[in-house]
Amino acid sequence: MRILILSLSFLLFSSSVIANEDWGQNGHRAVAQIAESYLSNNARDYLEKLLAGESLATVSTFADEIKSDSRYDEFKTWHYVNVDFDSNYKNSAKNPEGDILQGIETCLAKLKDSATAEEDQNFYLKMLVHLIADLHQPLHLGLEEDRGANDIKVKWFGQSTNLHRVWDTNLIESYNMSFSELAQQKLPFSEDQISIYRQGNLMDWFEETRILTQEIYLSAEDGDRLGYAYSYEWFPTVRKQLHKAGIRLAQILNELYS
């Protein structure tokens, strides 16, 4: 009986942890595997050496895994940014503890600096892989007043959750695909579309995602019961965001390790 109770407790704990991960494990790994398919040979060779043979998909959840370790508390605010819809990032009050844009910029600066120790390069690369994916999860750019839609309580196929978690995890998990299946079933973007997605800078991508953030805030209200209809309408958007994140992550890595 004791073993059964412990097993059930572990399952409940694991379910809770997974439900609170950004894009979920499958989403982050799908972004990373998509990125790998767009890497240059030079970047692929360099990354294999720096990551000691680990794949981008394997390290993509590292930034979530370290949340339980108090030694890394300073990085918790790197996963999101809150900007009012009638304002912009430049004019908004900045979180003194940092945000996703500051986090990505720090990672890039560390990786571009030849004086950065290899161990630190490994760390900031893992963080970068994760944060580029987070930048494309629209509710990581949500409002401070409702904690990025965490306080918008909804039902997902009858189960209590919140709008943020629907986008982090529920939409992907309900589709019942592994991360490799999600990555392999890429959207049929043309070369012209892929070229367009590679263009722009970090702030351009932020503003693009934030337009989607506002649309998602209008997609559901507190107390709504969401299910098949919501998934049918919005899962194609999830897939598009995962693919765009993978294209852009590869673009960054190709530029870093050309």
N, C-alpha and C positions, 0 to 999 in steps of 0.2 A: 504493500500500500504506500509506504514511504517513497519508493522508487517511482510509483505511478504519479504521486502528487508532485514530486520534483520534476518529472518529465512534463507534466501538464503546465507547471509553472514556467519551465523553460520555454515551452512552445508559446505560451501567452506573452512572455517577455520578448521572445524573438519576433513575434508578430507585431508587437507594439513598436519595436525598434525599426523594423523594415518599413512599417507604415509611415514613419516620420522621416525617412530618408528622402533626399532631394532626387526627383525623377525615379526613385526606387532603384534597387540594384540593377534590375533589368534595363531600365532606361539609360543609366550611366554607362553600363557595359556596352549597350547597343551603340551609343554615341562614339565611344572609344573604338569599337570595332569598325564602324563606318569610317572613322578618321583613318584607321590603318589602311583601308582600301584606297585612300587618296594620297598616301605618303610617297615622297620621292625615295629613290633607293638610298641616297645619302642620309636622309632623315631616318629611314628605317634602320639602317646599319648603326647610326649613332645612338638611337633610342634603345636598340637591343643591348648595346654595350652599357649605357648609362643605367638601364633598368635591370641589368644582370640577367637578361633573358626573359624577364616577366613581360607579359603583353600589356598594351595600354588598357585593355578591358579589365585585366586583373587589378591594376593599380587605380582604376577609375573611381572606386568607392573608398579609397584611403581617407579622403577628407571627411567622410562621414564616420568612418571607423574610429578616428582619433577623438571624436566628440566626447567619448566616455572617459578619456584620459585628461585629467585636470592640467597636465603639463602643456596641453595645447588649447587651453581656454581662450587664449588671445586670438585664435583663428575662427572662433564660432561666428562672429559677425560678418565674416567674409562671404557667407553663403547667400546674402540678400542685400537689398537696398530699398529704402522706403522714400518715395518722392510723390508728393501730391500731384494729382492729374492736371491741376491748373498751374503747375510750376514746372521747372526743369532741374536737372541735376546740378547745373552750374550755380543756380540761384537758391538751391535748397540748403537747409541746415545739414551739415555732415555729421555722421556718427563719429565721435572722437575715437571710438574703438575700431573704426574701419568698416568697410563695406565691400561688396563684391567687385566693384570697379577698382577700388584701391587695392584689393587683394590681387586681382589679375595683374595690375600694373606692377605691384611688388614682385610677383612671380616672374614677370617678363624681365624686369630690371636685374634680378638675381641670376636668371638664366643667361642673360646677355653679358654679364660681368665675368671676364675670364679669371678674376680673383676668387670667385665663389668656389668653395670646396666641393668636391664631387658628391659628398654625402648631402650637402645642402642643395646642390643641383638636383639630386634625386628627389628630395623632399618637395622642392618648389615645382618640379615637373609634375609630380603626382597631384599637387594642389591645383595646378593650372588645368590639367586634364579634367578635373572635377568641376572647376569653377566656370569654364567655358560652357559646359553643359548646363550648369545652373543658370547662367545668363540667358539661356533660351527657354527656361521654365518660367512662364509669364508671372506666376504668383510669387516668385522670388523677387519681383520688382513691384510688389503690391503696396498697400497702404499701411502705415504704422498703426492707425487707429484700430484696425481689426487683425493686426499681426499677419499681414499678407493673406487675408481671407481665412486664417485659422479659426477665427471667431464666427464665421458664417457656417452655422451648423446645418447639415443636410443629411438625407438618407441616401445611401448608395445600395440599390437592390435590397432595400429594407433594413440595412445595417447603418447604425449611427456613425457619422464621420463629419468631415468639414470640407469646404470647397478647396482649400489648399491641398488637403490630402488626396482628394479626388484627382487633382492634377499631378501631384507628386507620384502617386502610386496606383490608385484604384483603376483609373482608365487603362493603364498599361497591364496591370495584373489581370484585369477582367478579360482582356483580349487573349490571354492564355497562350502566349508565345514566349519562347526562351529569348534571351538577349541575342543569341546568334541568329535565330530566325528573324527577329526584328531587323537586325543589321543586314541580313542577306536579302530581305524583301524590301530593298530600298525603293523609294518612289522613282518613277521613270523620268527624272529630270533630264532635260536636254543639256548639251554642252554649254549652250548659251545661258541657260538658267544657272548652272553650276558656276559659270564664270561670274555672273551677277552676284551670287551669294558670297563669292570670295572677295568681292570688292568692299570698300568701306573700312572703317576703323571700329575700335571698341565702342565708341560713343554712338556711332551709326547703328550698330547692332543693338545696343541698349535701347535707343529710341524706337527702333523697329519692333522690338519685343514689347515695349511699353504700350504701343498702340493695341497690340493683342491683349495685354493685361486689362485694359479698359473694357474691351469687348467681353472678356471672361467675367468681369465683375457684373456685367449686365445679363449674363447667361443664367444666373441662378440667384435665388434669394434665400434668406434664412428660413429653414423649415421645409424647403423643397424636397420632393422625393425624386431622385434621379436614377436612371437606369438605361435601358436599351436606347431610348430616343436620344438621350444626352450623349451616349457613347457613339451612336451613329452620326450625330452632328459634329462631334468634336474630336473623335479619335484620329481622323485624317489630319487634323491640325497638329496633334501630338506627334504623329509620324513625321510630318513636315518639319517640325521644330527639332526633332532628334536628328534628322538628316542634315538640316542646315548647320546644326551645332557640330556635327562630325566633319562636314566640309570645311568649316571655319577653323576648327581645331587643327585639322591637317594643314591648312594654309599657314597658320601660325607656326607650327612645328617645322614645316618645310622652309619657312623664312629663317627660323632660328638655326636650323641645322643643314643649310644648303651646302 
